Amino acid sequence: MREEERRVKGVGMGRVVKWNRKARVVYVQCRTGKGNLQAWRHQIGKTDDPECRKCGRYAETGKHVAFVCTNGEDIGRRWSTWEDMDDRARWARKEKDEKGFYTVDLVETFFSKIDLR
């Protein structure tokens, strides 16, 4: 039962493995709320201020970075929930090059542009 509760629902789980390393790391940090997020660093005593380093208006949590921060609007955020990110109609875009058509993962592109340093 507990393992089932922790499992990410939707198609997102299988495709994340194929992402570039930076996108995977930032995605996992945002989903878990741990890592190099200011709110987490404040909680464990590494920093004095939990405020977002980009907008400075709210605590820098995973949900804030992925769905609220004004920085996300500048780099192409298109979702309002984690479930929206797993909806293929919202994350997949077909593009064409000289070899033919291929699918672009917009969520991977979004998370690879986020800087949590």
C-alpha positions as CSV (number, residue, x, y, z in Angstrom):
1,M,0.0,0.0,0.0
2,R,2.7,2.5,0.9
3,E,4.7,1.8,-2.2
4,E,1.6,2.5,-4.3
5,E,1.1,5.8,-2.5
6,R,4.6,7.0,-3.3
7,R,4.4,6.1,-7.0
8,V,3.9,8.9,-9.4
9,K,0.8,8.4,-11.4
10,G,0.6,9.1,-15.2
11,V,3.0,8.8,-18.0
12,G,5.6,11.0,-16.5
13,M,7.5,8.4,-14.6
14,G,8.8,6.5,-17.6
15,R,9.8,9.5,-19.6
16,V,11.7,11.3,-16.9
17,V,14.5,8.6,-17.1
18,K,15.2,9.7,-20.7
19,W,15.6,13.4,-19.8
20,N,19.0,15.1,-19.5
21,R,20.6,15.1,-16.1
22,K,19.9,18.7,-15.2
23,A,16.2,18.4,-15.9
24,R,15.9,15.2,-13.9
25,V,17.7,16.7,-10.9
26,V,15.6,19.9,-10.8
27,Y,12.4,17.9,-11.4
28,V,13.1,15.6,-8.5
29,Q,14.1,18.5,-6.2
30,C,10.8,20.3,-7.0
31,R,8.7,17.1,-6.6
32,T,10.2,16.2,-3.3
33,G,10.7,19.7,-1.9
34,K,14.3,19.0,-1.0
35,G,17.6,19.7,-2.5
36,N,18.8,23.2,-3.3
37,L,15.4,24.9,-2.7
38,Q,15.7,27.9,-0.3
39,A,12.7,26.7,1.8
40,W,14.4,23.3,2.4
41,R,17.8,24.9,3.0
42,H,16.1,27.2,5.6
43,Q,14.4,24.3,7.2
44,I,17.7,22.4,7.8
45,G,19.5,25.6,8.9
46,K,21.7,26.2,5.9
47,T,20.2,29.7,5.1
48,D,18.5,32.4,7.0
49,D,15.9,33.3,4.4
50,P,13.4,30.9,2.7
51,E,12.4,33.5,0.1
52,C,12.6,32.7,-3.6
53,R,15.9,33.8,-5.2
54,K,14.2,34.8,-8.5
55,C,11.1,36.7,-7.4
56,G,11.6,37.2,-3.7
57,R,7.9,37.2,-2.9
58,Y,7.2,33.7,-1.6
59,A,9.1,30.8,0.0
60,E,11.1,28.9,-2.6
61,T,9.3,25.5,-2.5
62,G,9.1,23.0,-5.3
63,K,5.5,24.0,-6.1
64,H,6.4,27.6,-6.1
65,V,9.3,27.1,-8.6
66,A,7.2,24.8,-10.9
67,F,3.9,26.6,-10.8
68,V,3.9,30.1,-9.2
69,C,7.3,31.9,-9.6
70,T,7.3,34.7,-12.3
71,N,10.6,33.2,-13.5
72,G,8.6,30.2,-14.8
73,E,6.5,32.4,-17.0
74,D,9.6,33.7,-18.7
75,I,10.9,30.2,-19.5
76,G,7.7,28.7,-20.8
77,R,5.6,27.2,-18.0
78,R,2.3,25.7,-19.3
79,W,1.0,23.8,-16.3
80,S,-0.7,24.4,-13.0
81,T,-0.5,20.9,-11.3
82,W,1.8,17.9,-11.4
83,E,-0.9,16.0,-13.1
84,D,-1.0,18.6,-15.9
85,M,2.7,17.8,-16.5
86,D,1.9,14.2,-17.0
87,D,-0.9,14.9,-19.5
88,R,0.6,14.1,-22.9
89,A,-1.6,16.6,-24.7
90,R,0.1,19.4,-22.6
91,W,3.7,18.3,-22.6
92,A,4.3,16.8,-26.1
93,R,4.9,18.9,-29.2
94,K,5.7,17.5,-32.6
95,E,8.5,19.1,-34.5
96,K,10.1,18.3,-37.8
97,D,13.7,18.3,-39.0
98,E,15.5,16.9,-42.0
99,K,15.2,13.4,-40.7
100,G,11.4,13.6,-40.0
101,F,9.1,14.2,-37.1
102,Y,10.1,13.9,-33.5
103,T,8.4,14.7,-30.1
104,V,9.7,17.5,-27.9
105,D,9.1,17.1,-24.2
106,L,8.1,20.6,-23.0
107,V,8.4,19.6,-19.3
108,E,12.0,18.5,-19.8
109,T,12.8,21.7,-21.6
110,F,11.2,23.8,-18.8
111,F,13.1,22.0,-16.0
112,S,16.4,22.2,-17.8
113,K,16.1,26.0,-17.9
114,I,15.5,26.4,-14.2
115,D,18.5,27.4,-12.2
116,L,18.5,26.3,-8.5
117,R,22.1,27.4,-7.7
